[in-house]
Amino acid sequence: MARKPVTWYMATPADGTIELSRQTGTPVNLAEAVGEVIDHPTPCRNKWFDEGDFSYFRMVKRVGEVLEDTGIWPVTWPVRLWIVEPLGETGNWGQRHYPYRLLSHRIRVLEETDAHRALGAAGRDVLDVVQQQIPEQAVRWAADWDADPEGMRQRQWNWAQCGGRACGSGRWAESVALTTSHARRESAAQTWIEHLARRAVDQALAGTDASMYAYSYAYGRATGHAVAAQHQARFDAYVLDVLRGVGLDSPVSIAA
C-alpha cells in the first residue's frame, strides 16, 4: 500500500516574507516564488544547528504547529500559510521531541493555502470568536468587574479552584485544553489563539477607564472563549462551559 505523501507547511507575515530571514538582513519572500525553487541564502555548515538566527528553512507537517519559531512578534493577524516541498538533504533537531518538524536548505514553494488552518482544525470558528464576539463581550466583562470587584474576585476564585455540581474547576479545564492541544499537535495554535484573544481585549478596551484588574479578568474570559472554540468538536459541554466561564457572569449581565 502506497504511503500518503507528506504535506509540509511554512507561515509568514502578510507580506509573504519569512520573518527570520527579514531580521537577519537576507529576506526571502515566498509570495514572489510560488512554483519556484529557493536556495537558502546563508545555510548553516554544521547540520542541523543554528549558526545564526536564520540557518535553514523550518517547516512542519502538523499544521497546528506551524506558528512555532516563526520570529513573528508581536502576534498578529492575518498571517499567510504556504505548502512547500523540501529538496535535497533534510534534517531535524530530534525525532523524539520534534517528529513533526523538518529542516532543509532548499525548498520549492508549491502553493498558498487557507491561513486559518494554522489555528487548528476549528480555525475559522476561532477567528469568528476573536474578531466578532470578544470585542463586544470584553467591554461587558470589564464593566462587570469594576462594578463589583470583590464579588467578582470571589466568583472568579470559585470558578478557578472549585467548579460546581455541573462543571469542573477552571484550572482543571485549562489543563485539559493544554494537554489536548499538545496531543493534537496544536500547541503553537493555542498559544497564538490566546495572544490574539488578549489583543482583541486590548483593542476593545482602549480608551475606556477599565481598571487593571478588569483587563486581567477580560483576558481570562477571552482566552477561555477562544480556546473553547478551538476544541469545540472535541469536548462536551461539561468542559466547554467551564472554559467559557459559565457562572462567572453577574446576574445583571445574564439578564441582559
N, C-alpha and C positions, 0 to 999 in steps of 0.2 A: 504494500500500500504506500503510495507516494506521500511524503511528508508535506504538510501545508506550508507554503512559502511564508517566511517571517516578514512582517512589516515593521520598518524602523521609522521612528519619529524624531523630529527636532522642533524646537519652539524658538521664535524670535519676537522682538517687539513689532509694532505695527508697520515699521518701515522695511521689515524683512532682513535686517542686518543682525547677524549673530552678535549679541551684546558683548560677550567676552572678547570677540575679535575687535569690536569698536574700541573697547577700553585699552587694548594693547597697541592701538595705532595701525592695525592691519585689518581694516573692515572687510568682512565677507558678507555679501548680500545674496541671500537665497532667492529672493523675489526676482532678481535680474538673471538668474541662472537656471530657470526651470527647463529640464531636459538636457542640461549640460553637466559635464564633469568638473568638479572643483578640486584642485590640489591645495592642501593646507599650506598657507604662506610661511609659517615658521614651525615646522614639525619638530617634535622632540626627538633627540637621538637615543635616549635611554628608554626604550619602550617598556611599559606604558606609564611613565611617571611625569609629573609636572616639572618642566624646567622653566616654565613661565606661566602666566595666568591663562594663556591660550596655547596649549601644546598639542592638541588634537581635536578632531570633531567628536562630540559626545552625542550619542543617540540612544534611544530606548525602544524596546519592543512592547512595553506595557505603557500605554499612552497616558495613564493616570499618574505616571512618574516623570513625564517629560518636562515639567516645570522646575524640577530639581536642578540646582547648579547651573542655571542659565545666566546668572550675573545680572538679571533684570531686577533693578531695585530703584525706587520703591515699587512694590507690587502694583501693577496697573492693568487696565483692560481697555481696548482689546489687545490680544496677542495674535500671532499667526502660527499656524501649525502646518508642518511640512512632512511629507513622506519622502524619505531618502533611501538610497541604496549604498551600502558601504562597498568600497572597492579596494582590492589589494589586501595587504596584511592587516589584520584586525587584532584587537586585544581587549582586556578587561582588567579592572582593578582586583578582581577576585570573584570567582563564580559563586562562592558561598554566600557572600553578602550582596553582590550586585549581579545576579543572574539575568536580570532584565536589561543590563546596560552593555553597550559596545563602544569601542574607541577605534578610530581609524584616521588615516592621513589623506584619504581620498574618498569623495562621495559623488554620487550622481543625484541631483535634485529631481525627483520624479513628478511630484505634484503638490499643490496646496490642498489641505482638507479642512473640514469644519473645526474651528478653534475651540468650540465648546466641549469637544471630546477631551481636551486637556484637563477639564474639571471633573472628569469621571463619567460614568455611564449615564448619569442624570444631569449632565452639564447644562442642558437647556433650561431645565427646571430650576437649577441653582441660580442661573443668571436672572431668571424671572424674579426669584425671591430677592436677590441682591439689588437689582435695578428698579423693580416695580413695587415691591412690598416693604422692604426695610426703610426706605426714605420716609414713608408716611408713618410707619409704626414707631420709628426711632423718636420722633417728636413726642408721641404719646408716652412711650416708656420713660423718657427723661422727665416729662411732666408728672407722671405717677410718682417717681422717686422724690422729686423736690416738693411735691405736695404732702408727703408723709414719710420723711427719711427713716424714722425709727421703725415705723410699721413695715416699710418695705425692706429694711435691713433684716428684720426678724423673719419676714416671709421668705426672703432670699436664702437665709441661713437654713430654714426648714427644708426648702427645696433642695439645696445643695447636699445637706447631710442626712436628711431623714426620709424624704419622699412621703408616701402616704399609702392608704389601702389600695388605691387604684393605680399607683405608679411607684417606680423605684426612685432612688435619690439622683440628683443632678450629676454628682461626681461619678456615680456608677454608670449612668447613661453616656457621659462623655468618654469614659474609659472603654465602653463597648464600641462606641463610634470610632475611637482611635485604633483599637485592635482590628476592627473590621476594615478600616482604610488600609492598614498595613497588610492584612491578609489578601485584600483585593488589589493590591498594588496601586492604591490611590492616596498614599501618604502625602505626596507632594501636592496632589489636587486638594486635599483637605487643608493643608497649610495655606495654600493660595486662596481658597474659598474663605477662610477665616479672615485673612488680610483684606480681601475685597469687602466683606461684610462690615468690618470696622471702618474702612474708608467710606462706605456708604453712610455710616452713622456720622462720621466727621462732617461730611458734606451736608447732611440733613440738619445738623445742629449748629452749623456755622452761623454766627450772627445772633444766636439765641443766648439767653442768660442761664442756660443749663449749668448746674454745678459739676465739679469734677467727678463726684460720686454718681451723679446722674449719667454722665458719659460712660463711666465704667459699667453701670447697670445695663445701659443700652447696648454696649459692646457685647456683653454676655448674652443678652437676648437675641441680638442679631446673628452672632456666630452659631447659636443653638438652632435658630430657624434655618440658616443656610446649610448647616451640616445635616439637619433632618431632611432637607430636600435632596442632598447628596445620597442619602441612604433610604429614601422613602420606599423603594421597592424591596428592601432587604429586611427592614424592621417592621414589627407590628405596632399597633397604636400604643401599646404599653411603653415602648422605648421612645417612639416619636413624640408622644405627648410630653414626656419629660424633657427632651431636647428643646422643644418649643416653649417650655415653661408654662404649660397649662396649670393654672392655680396660682401663678405669680401675679397675674393682672389684678388690679384693685377692683373692688365691687363697682365703682363708678365707671371704670373702663369697660368692664364686662357688660354693664347695662347699655353703654353707648354702642 
